[in-house]
Amino acid sequence: MYTVLGGQYLVSQKGELGNSKIEVYGPKLDLLFTYNPPNGTVTYIDEAAWIINNGDILIRMNLPKTGNRLIALNPKGKTLWGRNIAGNASVQSLGQNYVVYENGEMSLYGSKGLILKKAIELSDPMQVVLKTSDNKILVYSEDWKTILSPTTLEPLYQIPYDEQLLKYYYVGEGYLYAVSDAYQLFQYRLEQK
């Protein structure tokens, strides 16, 4: 299992699940470092790894004694810090920063720790937090997709979630494309909330 992160390859599951190692390769496929999580740790590198702080690597792991945890590694493989998170938490990198949504709150973190915490109710059972093409935050609720500011966590735009007549695609900088069943393409400029 592998993923490409900002020009670095992370290869995982070298060995049995719960006893794997993570190898990080550079852009020329040269091995930069190998990280050996504690025995019994489970991670799925293709779903749970991000680049933050211009090159640090953030990995979500489930450790046997502490549970779900975020681990930050520098480009040489040194562990910078670890942070416990809820098992149902959603994590997303925003470039320099990252967000964690858990227990009805979204927390924005930077390299020095917590920047902002805000209560946000996501009615979607999966509670997924996604990054848009313009580095904003996309979350789902029952009737809307909401684009949040990556610095204030305030809503910027709302997009209808009902896609029976049109499929909606947020393409960044406040623009929305809609495609009809007849394959007609429409472009809209969203008004900021």
C-alpha positions as CSV (number, residue, x, y, z in Angstrom):
1,M,0.0,0.0,0.0
2,Y,1.4,3.4,-0.9
3,T,0.5,7.1,-1.3
4,V,2.2,10.1,-2.9
5,L,2.6,13.1,-0.7
6,G,4.0,16.3,-2.0
7,G,6.7,14.4,-4.0
8,Q,7.4,11.8,-1.3
9,Y,6.3,8.2,-1.5
10,L,5.2,6.5,1.7
11,V,5.1,2.8,1.4
12,S,3.4,0.8,4.2
13,Q,2.4,-2.7,5.1
14,K,5.8,-4.1,4.5
15,G,5.0,-7.1,6.7
16,E,1.8,-8.2,8.3
17,L,-0.9,-5.7,9.4
18,G,0.0,-4.6,12.9
19,N,3.7,-5.3,12.3
20,S,4.5,-3.1,9.3
21,K,7.1,-0.5,8.6
22,I,6.8,2.7,6.7
23,E,9.4,3.6,4.1
24,V,9.7,7.2,2.8
25,Y,11.2,7.8,-0.6
26,G,12.2,11.1,-2.2
27,P,11.3,12.4,-5.7
28,K,14.0,10.3,-7.3
29,L,12.8,7.2,-5.4
30,D,15.8,7.3,-3.1
31,L,15.0,5.9,0.4
32,L,14.9,8.9,2.8
33,F,14.1,6.9,6.0
34,T,12.3,4.0,7.4
35,Y,9.9,4.4,10.3
36,N,9.0,1.5,12.5
37,P,5.8,2.0,14.4
38,P,5.4,0.2,17.8
39,N,4.5,-3.5,17.4
40,G,0.8,-4.0,17.0
41,T,0.2,-0.5,15.4
42,V,-2.3,-0.4,12.5
43,T,-2.2,2.3,9.9
44,Y,-3.4,2.5,6.3
45,I,-1.0,4.9,4.7
46,D,-3.0,5.4,1.6
47,E,-5.9,6.9,3.6
48,A,-4.1,8.3,6.7
49,A,-1.1,10.3,5.7
50,W,-0.6,14.0,4.9
51,I,2.0,16.7,4.4
52,I,2.1,19.6,6.8
53,N,4.5,22.5,7.5
54,N,6.2,22.3,4.1
55,G,7.5,18.8,4.4
56,D,6.6,17.2,7.7
57,I,4.6,14.1,7.5
58,L,1.4,13.5,9.5
59,I,0.3,9.9,10.0
60,R,-2.8,8.6,11.7
61,M,-2.2,5.3,13.6
62,N,-4.1,3.0,15.9
63,L,-1.6,2.0,18.7
64,P,-2.4,-1.0,20.9
65,K,-2.1,0.9,24.3
66,T,-3.1,4.4,23.4
67,G,-5.6,4.0,20.6
68,N,-5.9,6.5,17.7
69,R,-3.0,8.9,17.5
70,L,-1.5,11.4,15.1
71,I,2.3,11.2,14.7
72,A,4.3,14.0,13.0
73,L,7.6,13.1,11.4
74,N,10.2,15.5,10.0
75,P,11.7,14.9,6.6
76,K,14.5,12.8,8.2
77,G,12.1,10.5,10.0
78,K,12.4,12.0,13.5
79,T,9.2,11.9,15.5
80,L,8.3,15.5,16.3
81,W,5.1,14.9,18.4
82,G,2.1,12.7,18.9
83,R,-1.5,13.7,19.6
84,N,-4.3,11.4,20.7
85,I,-7.6,11.6,18.7
86,A,-11.0,10.0,18.9
87,G,-11.4,6.8,17.0
88,N,-14.1,8.4,14.8
89,A,-12.2,11.7,14.3
90,S,-11.7,13.0,10.8
91,V,-8.4,14.6,9.9
92,Q,-7.4,16.8,6.9
93,S,-4.2,18.7,6.0
94,L,-4.5,22.2,4.8
95,G,-0.9,22.8,3.8
96,Q,0.8,24.5,6.8
97,N,-2.0,23.6,9.2
98,Y,-4.4,20.7,9.7
99,V,-7.9,20.2,11.2
100,V,-9.3,17.4,13.4
101,Y,-13.1,17.0,13.7
102,E,-14.1,15.0,16.7
103,N,-17.0,15.0,19.2
104,G,-18.8,17.9,17.5
105,E,-15.8,20.2,17.5
106,M,-13.4,21.2,14.7
107,S,-9.9,22.0,15.9
108,L,-7.4,23.9,13.7
109,Y,-3.7,23.1,14.5
110,G,-0.4,24.6,13.4
111,S,3.2,23.6,14.0
112,K,3.0,25.1,17.5
113,G,-0.3,23.4,18.5
114,L,-3.9,24.4,18.7
115,I,-4.9,27.6,16.9
116,L,-8.6,27.6,17.1
117,K,-11.4,25.3,18.3
118,K,-15.0,25.7,17.2
119,A,-18.3,23.7,17.8
120,I,-19.6,22.6,14.4
121,E,-22.4,20.1,14.0
122,L,-22.0,17.7,11.0
123,S,-25.2,15.7,10.5
124,D,-23.6,13.4,7.9
125,P,-22.9,10.0,9.7
126,M,-19.4,9.7,8.2
127,Q,-18.4,13.2,9.4
128,V,-15.8,13.5,6.7
129,V,-13.6,16.6,6.4
130,L,-12.2,17.3,2.9
131,K,-9.8,19.8,1.4
132,T,-10.9,21.8,-1.6
133,S,-8.6,22.7,-4.5
134,D,-8.1,26.2,-3.0
135,N,-7.1,24.8,0.4
136,K,-10.4,25.5,2.1
137,I,-12.4,22.9,4.1
138,L,-15.4,21.0,2.7
139,V,-17.9,19.4,5.2
140,Y,-21.3,17.8,4.6
141,S,-24.5,18.3,6.5
142,E,-28.0,17.0,5.9
143,D,-29.0,19.6,3.2
144,W,-25.8,21.3,2.3
145,K,-22.1,21.0,1.5
146,T,-20.4,23.8,3.3
147,I,-17.1,25.4,2.5
148,L,-15.3,26.7,5.6
149,S,-12.5,29.2,6.0
150,P,-9.2,27.4,6.7
151,T,-8.2,30.2,9.2
152,T,-11.4,31.0,11.0
153,L,-13.5,27.8,10.5
154,E,-16.4,30.2,9.6
155,P,-18.7,29.2,6.7
156,L,-17.8,30.8,3.4
157,Y,-20.2,29.1,0.9
158,Q,-23.1,26.6,1.0
159,I,-23.8,24.3,-1.9
160,P,-27.0,22.3,-2.2
161,Y,-26.6,18.7,-1.2
162,D,-29.7,17.6,-3.2
163,E,-28.1,16.4,-6.5
164,Q,-31.2,14.8,-8.1
165,L,-31.3,17.4,-11.0
166,L,-27.8,18.7,-11.0
167,K,-24.4,17.4,-9.8
168,Y,-22.4,20.2,-8.1
169,Y,-18.6,20.6,-8.1
170,Y,-16.9,23.3,-6.1
171,V,-13.8,24.2,-8.1
172,G,-12.2,26.9,-5.9
173,E,-12.2,30.6,-5.3
174,G,-16.0,30.7,-5.0
175,Y,-16.8,29.1,-8.3
176,L,-19.3,26.2,-8.6
177,Y,-19.8,24.0,-11.7
178,A,-23.1,22.2,-12.1
179,V,-23.8,19.4,-14.6
180,S,-27.3,18.4,-15.6
181,D,-28.5,14.9,-16.5
182,A,-28.4,16.2,-20.1
183,Y,-24.7,16.9,-19.7
184,Q,-25.1,20.6,-19.7
185,L,-22.4,22.5,-17.8
186,F,-23.2,25.6,-15.8
187,Q,-20.8,27.9,-13.9
188,Y,-21.9,29.9,-10.9
189,R,-20.1,32.4,-8.7
190,L,-21.0,31.8,-5.1
191,E,-21.8,34.7,-2.8
192,Q,-19.8,34.6,0.5
193,K,-21.9,34.2,3.6
